[in-house]
Amino acid sequence: MGAAVRRSLFLGAACAVLLGAAPLSAASGDMTVATFLGKYEALKKRGLFALGSPDIAVLKAEGQAGGEAYMARLKADRAAGRPPHSCAPPGGRLSQNEFLKGIQQYPVASRGQTTVKMAVADLMRKKYPCRS
């Protein structure tokens, strides 16, 4: 299986919808980047045998929870009259590759303290900064 197909399979399952999706489970988005990447790499090593793994749903739910937390933060900021955290256009989102590459850029030492929620917010701020 080619690298692009493998990446598409796993990233599609891990974080198909980062923003505005209906929750699939009670995932909180509090999984650390280290744990997320560890599970992702383990699935990637299993190749096609990973397709039945429950970790695919776990990773997808974590990504969705991170996106939902980001959207809730923006909504709360608007309601409170605070400046927005970031300025994504309507429908603005992270692609699967942007999400994975972004979380892989966290220093190894900080991955254990950075949650998926925090990472989604950081990556959205980086991609969609507010212009003064």
C-alpha positions as semicolon CSV with decimal commas, in nm:
position;residue;x (nm);y (nm);z (nm)
1;M;0,000;0,000;0,000
2;G;0,138;0,340;-0,097
3;A;0,223;0,601;0,163
4;A;-0,044;0,841;0,036
5;V;-0,315;0,576;0,054
6;R;-0,202;0,464;0,399
7;R;-0,194;0,821;0,528
8;S;-0,536;0,889;0,382
9;L;-0,685;0,577;0,543
10;F;-0,552;0,650;0,888
11;L;-0,586;1,024;0,891
12;G;-0,935;0,998;0,749
13;A;-1,027;0,767;1,033
14;A;-0,832;0,960;1,295
15;C;-0,959;1,308;1,231
16;A;-1,198;1,313;0,938
17;V;-1,391;1,609;1,069
18;L;-1,204;1,842;1,299
19;L;-1,461;2,116;1,316
20;G;-1,833;2,118;1,367
21;A;-1,889;1,744;1,361
22;A;-2,140;1,552;1,566
23;P;-1,965;1,364;1,846
24;L;-1,914;0,992;1,792
25;S;-1,826;0,917;2,150
26;A;-1,766;1,075;2,485
27;A;-1,407;1,163;2,390
28;S;-1,294;1,481;2,555
29;G;-1,006;1,593;2,337
30;D;-0,788;1,563;2,645
31;M;-0,569;1,291;2,496
32;T;-0,214;1,418;2,475
33;V;-0,037;1,471;2,148
34;A;0,215;1,207;2,258
35;T;-0,059;0,948;2,310
36;F;-0,234;1,043;1,985
37;L;0,086;1,012;1,784
38;G;0,177;0,686;1,957
39;K;-0,158;0,533;1,866
40;Y;-0,137;0,673;1,513
41;E;0,212;0,530;1,457
42;A;0,106;0,190;1,596
43;L;-0,189;0,182;1,357
44;K;0,028;0,288;1,065
45;K;0,272;0,003;1,137
46;R;-0,012;-0,249;1,128
47;G;-0,107;-0,147;0,775
48;L;-0,434;-0,294;0,654
49;F;-0,460;-0,503;0,973
50;A;-0,532;-0,181;1,162
51;L;-0,863;-0,125;0,985
52;G;-1,058;-0,318;1,251
53;S;-0,882;-0,154;1,543
54;P;-1,093;0,036;1,795
55;D;-0,810;0,290;1,816
56;I;-0,920;0,432;1,481
57;A;-1,252;0,540;1,634
58;V;-1,072;0,667;1,943
59;L;-0,842;0,889;1,738
60;K;-1,125;1,014;1,521
61;A;-1,332;1,102;1,828
62;E;-1,038;1,284;1,987
63;G;-0,989;1,491;1,674
64;Q;-1,357;1,574;1,662
65;A;-1,362;1,667;2,030
66;G;-1,066;1,898;1,974
67;G;-1,251;2,068;1,687
68;E;-1,569;2,101;1,890
69;A;-1,378;2,255;2,180
70;Y;-1,222;2,504;1,940
71;M;-1,564;2,602;1,803
72;A;-1,705;2,635;2,155
73;R;-1,416;2,863;2,251
74;L;-1,482;3,092;1,955
75;K;-1,852;3,105;2,039
76;A;-1,778;3,185;2,405
77;D;-1,534;3,459;2,306
78;R;-1,795;3,619;2,080
79;A;-2,066;3,596;2,348
80;A;-1,837;3,755;2,608
81;G;-1,722;4,030;2,374
82;R;-1,362;3,907;2,387
83;P;-1,134;3,927;2,084
84;P;-1,139;3,598;1,898
85;H;-0,866;3,341;1,950
86;S;-0,825;3,311;1,574
87;C;-1,012;3,426;1,267
88;A;-1,103;3,125;1,058
89;P;-1,341;3,200;0,772
90;P;-1,677;3,023;0,768
91;G;-1,600;2,658;0,702
92;G;-1,232;2,713;0,782
93;R;-1,067;2,394;0,896
94;L;-0,745;2,201;0,913
95;S;-0,682;1,940;0,650
96;Q;-0,584;1,595;0,768
97;N;-0,226;1,656;0,660
98;E;-0,211;1,996;0,833
99;F;-0,333;1,841;1,156
100;L;-0,088;1,550;1,151
101;K;0,210;1,758;1,040
102;G;0,120;2,023;1,295
103;I;0,109;1,789;1,592
104;Q;0,429;1,620;1,478
105;Q;0,604;1,959;1,499
106;Y;0,552;1,983;1,874
107;P;0,879;1,920;2,055
108;V;0,889;1,568;2,199
109;A;0,933;1,713;2,548
110;S;0,603;1,904;2,529
111;R;0,388;1,640;2,358
112;G;0,298;1,480;2,691
113;Q;0,160;1,808;2,826
114;T;-0,020;1,924;2,511
115;T;-0,373;1,794;2,457
116;V;-0,543;1,745;2,123
117;K;-0,774;2,036;2,216
118;M;-0,476;2,261;2,274
119;A;-0,311;2,147;1,952
120;V;-0,621;2,214;1,740
121;A;-0,649;2,564;1,887
122;D;-0,278;2,632;1,832
123;L;-0,290;2,507;1,474
124;M;-0,602;2,708;1,392
125;R;-0,443;3,023;1,535
126;K;-0,135;2,961;1,325
127;K;-0,335;2,897;1,007
128;Y;-0,598;3,170;1,064
129;P;-0,444;3,453;1,267
130;C;-0,653;3,762;1,323
131;R;-0,525;4,063;1,137
132;S;-0,532;4,392;1,321
